[in-house]
Structure formats: C-alpha cells, structure tokens
Amino acid sequence: MKAILAAGSIALITAGAFAQERYELPAEQAETARMLIDQALESDLAWDIVESLTTEVGPRLGGSEAEARARQWGADLGEELGFDRVVIEEFSMPYWERGDMEITMNAPYTQALYGTALGGSGRSPRLRPISSDIVYFRTVDDLMAAEDGSLEGRIAFVDGEPIVRSITGAGYGPANIRRRVGWQHAERAGADALVVRSVGSDIRRFPHTGMMSSDSAGDWADIPVIAVSNPDADHIRRLHELGEDINFTIRSTAGWRGEVTSGNVVLDIVGRENPEEIVLIGGHLDSWDLGTGAVDDGAGVAITVAAAELIRRLPQRPRRTIRVVMFGAEEVGLLGARAYAAQHAAEVPNHVLATESDFGAGRIWQFVSNVNEDANPVIDAIGRELAPLGVLRGGSNVPGGGPDIIPLAFAGVPTVRLNQDGTDYFDLHHTPDDTLDKIDPEQLRQNVAAWAAMVYLAAELDVEFRPTPDAASE
C-alpha cells in the first residue's frame, strides 16, 4: 500500500485487508487545535456576524436588491477581518419574485388561511382572484394518478403529514416531493391552482415556502402554487372527512422578472506552503424572504467565517489555503454553487476538501466524511479532538458535505460534514419564524469551536484526502 502521509506520521500494516493503525496528531498541531477550541468557546464573533447580517441586510432572496447588499456586506466583512483575498464573483440568473398573495376559504364558511407562494409559482390569470371548489388528495401520489383534464375548473389540494422531528431531519426529502413536483401533475390535470400542506414540522400557522422543480423542458408553473400552514391543512382535512364541500379564493402576483446578477463572495486565507491547495468551507448568503434568514443560513455564514477568522489570527498561516465561500442563490436552485464549480473548473483538482454549514445553529453532534480510505485514520484523529465538544465520529464513507458542495463532490472533491442537531430545524425552515432569536449563542460557539479545529487540521496536516492516482486506477 502506498503511504499518503508525511514520513513517520502514520504506520500502515498490510495484514489481510490492509488494516490501519491509529494515527496520532503531531503534538504542536493538536495543541493549536485545542487552543482554537478554547478561543472559540469564549468568542462572540459568530453571533456578531449573524446579528449584523440579519439586522443590517435582512431577508435576502436570491437575485434581489437585498442579496446584492448582502454581497457587499460580505466583502466588507472579509476586508474588515483581514482575509488575504476578498472577491465577489458574479453570475447571472433568472429572478422569481413572490409578489402579493391572498388565500381564503369561502365554503363551508369564510376563513382566512395562512399561505405563501412557492418559488417558481405562477400568478392568477390577469392578476384576478380564482374562486373554485377544491379536490382533496390525501397524498401527492394520489394527485399523480389524476387523469389528464380531470381537474378542469378546480383547485387541487394535496395533504400529507407534518415532518416528524428528528436530529437528522429525516423525512424532509419524501415530504418535499409534493412541493417540488405536485404542480406538474396539477397542471396536467387542468387545475386552476395547487395548494399543498407546508413541508415543515411545526404546529404554528406559519407557512413554509421553498423552491419547486422545473419540468423536464425547464418550464415552470403557469398556475398559482401555494403552501398553507400545518394547522390550516389539518383543518381542511377535518372538513373533508366531514364530507363538506370546500371552496377557495386565491389571488397571486408571483412570477419571473427576467435575468439579474447574483454572485458568490470568496474569502481566502492563503496557505504558507501549498497555497494552490484549497480547503473550502462556507454557507449560503441568500435566504427566503419571509424571515430574516438567521437559521437558514445566516448561521452557516457566521460559523464558517468566524472559524476561519480564528485560524487567521494564528502566528503563521496553515500549510494550505482556507477558502470561505458565501454562496449566492442557493435557495432557488444551488445557482451559486454551480457557478462556483464552473468558474473554478480549472482548479477543482486542487480542492483537497470541501464542506458547508447549512442546517441551522444547533449543536454539532456528529462528524462524517467521504475521503480517500487511507486518510480515514487522520479523519478519526481529528474526530477525537472534537469529542470533548460532544461530537461523535460517524461514518467514513458518507457522501455529501452540504447542498452547495454537491457540484464539487460530483467533480471528485472529498468531503466531510459536521452534522448539527436539526430537531427543530424544520419548525423554522423557510418560514417567517426564521429570525435571530432562534439562535442559541452557546450552541453557536460550540459550532465555531468544532469548525475551527477541524478546518485548521485539514489545512495544516500533510495528508492527501483525494484518492491517489495509483489507487484511482486500481
């Protein structure tokens, strides 16, 4: 087996299936990582960053004027904190705007409902209200089975269940199908509009927004597509089970507004020995426009910038470059992530590791990875440094790194991820309730501590996280 670490840094034994001995961090690097953890647990920098972003900029819909202000805010922050290189990398994108929306139940009696247009929704014809009886579908699969033209003159309503709370956020993907593709089947069946149960775990009357998926031709909905709060969906279900005829009135001005400019903010701490090698971290700068984007994903931006800033203060730069990317237009389709991968295609092979913070601000409880097999003992050693923070070492073959890392991961960049406790994440996600008060400063500091230690060691240790050419050819 070819050793991929610096001489003497790890012992490899080739008994049977190439078992690997425990790797011990060099004393100096271990001491520095622990010092970073101690400093992070006493620092309020991440809180100051997310407070500034959410208060001074506010909601930051991808492609909007507010997102442009956020980019300048991010660049100014990078300059203020002394990053070695600060760049705004622009890209163009189609801009969807929410506009105004009203939804009312008219029968069996009048009641205002709490709803919001989903990203990519169309508007009501001539911007006038639509009033129609609903056709109730228990699941999105039931709507998919509707015959072409069978919903002419009606509004489709897709129920479902609230997401069950869990530390991993499991259940979001399956529930999200009704939000993403339900409109395609409602339009095919001739519906005037589609209303769905919000994809969330809360019991408040806060609707959850989110982006739909375009169809196979790249087209978007012509009809209004509205998500209503979980309590409103429960109410509609009860009325349906009583056999009541239910009628909605919907007015929406949502729609596409043409091509605009978005961008990524890139902050570099240039490596002292191998500056061309990049450890990439970050979060997404944009947010949905119902709240102030504190949890999704102001916290991720704050955590990664604050962690990198602690590393920047060290007496010497780490061996490799640390790059923090504030990705633009994530919520509307990972547009910033795709633009970054395209704009940096020539240097993607130099990205030695990538990861993102984009699951709120809850405590980090698990550390997972997807790196070269021979590098796993080093990842395990990093995990041991995180253990005093309550972080467990998870799987060593877990694809991911975060949504904005997907294009890089597909291009072969190794990933790690610090998994946060997402038990209440989908209570807040994409709702008006995503505000600064939902962030616990102590948990935020724990995040920064784990990130600072992990990123420093990844950038400092002389280890190859990518498969070696010899291994890749086997």
N, C-alpha and C positions, 0 to 999 in steps of 0.2 A: 504494500500500500504506500502511496506517495504521501509523505507528511506535508501538510499545507501550512504549518505554523512555523514561527521562528525556531531556530535550533534550540533544543533544550526546553521549549515551553510546554511540550506535551509528549507523553510517552504513548506509543501505539503498540499494541500486541496483536499478533496475527495468529491467534488460536481459533481455528474453526472459521467463524464468520467475522473475522477482523474485529474482535472486541476492542473497546477503547477504555483506557484508564481515565480516572478522574483528572481533570485539568485544574490546576491551582493558579489563580491570578497572580501575577508578579506583585510583590508587596507594595511597591510605590503606586501602581495603578489602583490596587484595592483600597489603599489609604485615601487616594484622591477621590474615588467614587464615594467612599463613606463620608468624606468631608463635604462633598456636594450634597449628599442626602441631608446632612445636618444643617447646612446652609438653607436648603430649600424648605425644610420644615419650620424655619424661622422667617421666611420671606413672604411678603405680601405682594410681590411683583405681579404674579398672575392675576390676582384679584384686581389690582390697579389697572391692568391691561383690559380685562373683560369689562370692568366698570366703565372705563373710558370709551371702549368701542360701542357698548350698548347705549350709553348715555349721550355721547357726543355725536355719534353717527345714527344710531337707532336701527330700525328694520332695514335690510339690505337685499332686496330682491335682485336676483341675477339680471344684469343688463340695465338696471335702473340708475338714475342720477345718484341715489343713495349709495349704491355699490361703487360708483366712481369715487365718491367722497371717502368711502372705506378704503379703497386702494391707496389714495393719497395719505390717509391716516396711517395705513400700514407702512408705507415708505418712510413717512416722517418718524414713526416709531423706531424703525430699523436704524435710521440715522442717529436718532437721539440715544439709542442704546449702544451705539458704537460698532455695529456689524461692519465687517470689512468691505462688503459689496452689497449694494441695495439696488434692485432693478424692478421696474414694472414691465412685465411682458404682456403686451396687448394681443387680443384676438377678437374677431367679430363673431356675432351670434344673433339669432332671431330673438326678439323680445316679446314675451307674453305679459299682458297686464291684467290684473284682476278686475278692475273697474268696480261697478256697483252691483249688488245682488240683493234680492228680496225673495223669500220663500214663505208662503203662508198656507196653512191647511184651511180649506173653506168648508169641507164636509167631512164628517158629520156635523161639525161646528167649526167656528172660526178660531184659529190659534196660530200665533206667530211661531215659526220654527227657527232654530239656530243652525244655520248652514253657511257654507262657504264654497265658492267655485274652486274646482280642482285645476291644477296647472295644465294648460292646453285646452281648457273648456272653450266651447263656442258661446255665442250670445243668443239671446232670444230674438226671433225674427223682427226686423225693423225696430229693435230695442223695446218692443211692446211686451206686456205680460203674456205668458202662456197659462191658460187655465184648462186642466184636463183631469180626468179620473186617473188614478194610479192602477197599475197592475203589479201585484206584490210577488216578489220572487224570494224564496227563503235563502237561496244561495246564488252565487254568481254562476255556478254550473247549471242551475235551472234557467237562468237567463240565456246562457249559451245554447240551450236546447230550444229556445223560442224559434218559431218558423219565420222566414223572411216575410215582412209586411204584416205580421200578426199584431203589432203594437201601434198601428196607424191611429193617430189622434189620441194616444195615451201617453202617460208618463210612467216609465219603468222605475220601480223601487226595489233595490237589492238590499236585503237584510244581511244576516251573518251573525257573528258573535264578537263581543269585545275581545281584544287580545288578553290572554292570561298573563299576569305579571310574572316575570322570571328574571333572574340575574343576567341571563344571556340575551334576553329579548326574543327568545324563540317564539314563533307564531306570527311574527310580523310578515315574513315572506308569503306564507299561504294566504293570510288575510288581505295582503296588498293586491292580490290578483283582481279583486273587484274594483279597486281604484284604478289600476293600470289599464285593463283591457275591457272592462264592462261596457264602456261607451261604444266600442266597435260592434258589439252584439245588439245593443240598444238601437243604434243607428240602422244596422242591417234589418232589424225587425220593424223599423219605421217609427220608433218612439219620438215624441216631441222633445223629451228631455230624459235624463237619467239622474236619479237620486240614490245615493248609497249610504250605508252606515259608515261613519268615520272609522278609519283604521287607527284605533287607539285603545288604551286600557283603562281610561279614566271613566268616572261616573258623573262628571260635571257637564254642563251644557256648553262645552267649548268644542266647536267643530275642528277637525283636523284637515288641513289642506295637504298638498303633495302633488307631484307631477304624474300625469298619466303617461302612457306609452303611445307613440305614433303607430299607425298601422304599417303593414308590410310595404306600402308605397311611400311611406314617410309623411302621410297626411294626418291631420288632427281632427278633433271633433267639430262638427258643424252645429251640434246641439248643446244647450247648457248641460253641464255635468256638475252636480252639487253633492257635497258630503254634509250630512247632518250629524249632530252630536249623538252620542250613545243613548242618553235619556230620551231624546226625540225618537230615535229608531225604536227603542223599547216601546214607546207609546204607540207608534204606528203599528207595531206587531200586535199589541193587545187589541187595538181596534180591528185589525184584520181578523184576528181569532174570534172576535165577537160577530163577525160577518158584516161589518159596516162597510158601506161604500165610502171611499176616501178620495177627496179631490184636492189638488194642489194648484196654487198660482205661483209662477216663477217668472222673475224678470232678472236678466243678467246682461251686463255690457262688456263682459270679458272678451278678450281677443288678442290676436297678434298685431304688433305695431311696427313691423319691419326690422331691418338689420341695425344693430347698435354695436358699440365697443364694450368689451369687458376685458379682464386681464388677471394675471397672477402676479402677486408680489413675492419676489425671491430675495431672501436674506442669506448671505454666506458668511461663515467663519472659515477662512482659508486655512487649509492644513499646512503644517510646517514642513513635512517631508514628502507627502504624496498629495499635493493639492488637487490633482486631477481626479482622485478617487473621492466619491461623494457618498456620504450617509445622509439620506433625505428624510426629513420629518415635516410635519405640518398639520394643518386643519383647513377647513374651508371658510372663506371670508364672507361669502354671501349668506343670506338667511331667507326664510319665508317672511312675509310682510305682516303677519297677524300679530306677532310678538316682537321682541327686540333681539331674538336670536342669541340669547345668553347661553343656553344649554346646547343648542344646535346652530352654529358651532363656535360661538364666541369663546367658549371654554377651551375648545381644542386649540384655537389660535393662541390663546393666552398661555396654556400649559406648555406648548412646544416652544414658543418664543421665550418664555421665562426660563425654561430648562436650558436652552441654548445660551441665553444671556449669562447664566451662572457659569457655564463652561467657558464663555468668552473672557470672563474675569480671571481665569487661571493664569499663573505666571508664564506659561507657554501654551501655544495652540496645540490641539491634538494632532496626531500624525496625518489624519485625513480631513478633508473639508466637510463641515457640517452645513447642510443647506436646509433652511426653513422655508417652506412654500405656503403662502396664504392663497389657496386655490380659489379662483373665481367661478361663479355659475355652476356650483356643484349640484344644487337642489334641482336645477332644471335639466339635468342630464349629464353630469360629470364633464361639462364642456371645458372647464379649466384644466382638468386632469388630462383630457385628450389633447388639448392644445399644448400642454407642457411636454407630453411624450413626443408629439410631432416636432415641436420646436427644438427639442433636445435629442432628437433621434441619434445624432452622431455620437453623443456622449452617454447614451443609455448604457453601453457596456461598461462605463466607468462608475455607474451607480452600484455600489457594493452592498447596499442595504437600504430598505425603504419602509416607512410606516407612518401612520396618521392617527391623530386623536380625533375621533368623531363619534362619540357615543355618550355625550353628556359630561358631567363633572363628578360622578360618583366615584367611590374608592376603587382603585385598581386592585383586582383580586387574583389575576392570572396573567402569566407571561407565556405566549406561544410563539412558535417560529416555523419557518419553512426555508431552510438554508441547506447548503452542502452538508451531507451526512458527517463528514469529517470535522465540521465546525460545531457539531452539537455539544461536545464536551465544553467548549468555550461558552456557548449559549447557556448551558447548565450552570457554569460558574458565575455568569452574570446573574442568573436567576437566584443563586444563593445569596448574592449581595442584596437582592430585592426582598428576600424572605423576611427580614426584620420589619418591613413595611406591611406585612400581611399578604404578600404576593406569592402565589403558588406557581410552581413551574408546571405548565400544561404541555400539550402535545408538541412534538418536534417535527411534525410533517403536516402543518395546518396552513393551507393556502390563505392568502388574504393580505392583511396589512392595513385595510381600510378602504372605503369606496374610491377615494381619489388615487389610490395606489394601484387599482386594477389595471390600467393601461401599462404601467411599468412592470407589474407582475407578469402580465401576458408576454412582455418582451424579455422575460427571463431574470428580472431583478429579484434577488432573495428578499424575504420579508420577515418581520417579527411584528407582534402586536401585544400591547399592554391592555388587557381586557378590563373594562370598568364594570361596576355594578349597575346594571341597567334596569333594576326592579321598577323604578318609577319613570323611566325614560319615556315610555310611550303614553304616560299620562300627560306629558308636556310637549312632546314632539309635534312640530308643525301647528301649534295652537297659539291663541292669544296668551296662554299661560306660560309661554317660554320667556321668562323675564329673570332679571338678575337675582331677585330674592330667592330663587330656587337653588342657587349655588351655595354650598356649604364651604366656607373658607378653609376649614381644617382639611376637608377631603380634597380640596383643590391643591393645597400644599403637598399632600401625600402624592398626588399625581405628578406634580413637578419634581418631587424627590426621586420617584421611580424613573421618570423620563431622563432627568439629568444624569443619573448614574448609568443607566443603560446606554444612552447615546454617547456619553464620554467614552465608555469602554469599547463600544463598537467602533468609534472613530480612532481610538488610541492603540488598540491591540493589533499586532501584526498577524492577522488571521484572514484567510480568504473565505468569504461566505458563499461565493458563487461556486458551482462545480468547476473543477479544474478541466482544462481541455482534454487531458487523458481520461478523466472519469466520465466526461460527457460523451466520449466516443465509444465507451465500453457498452 
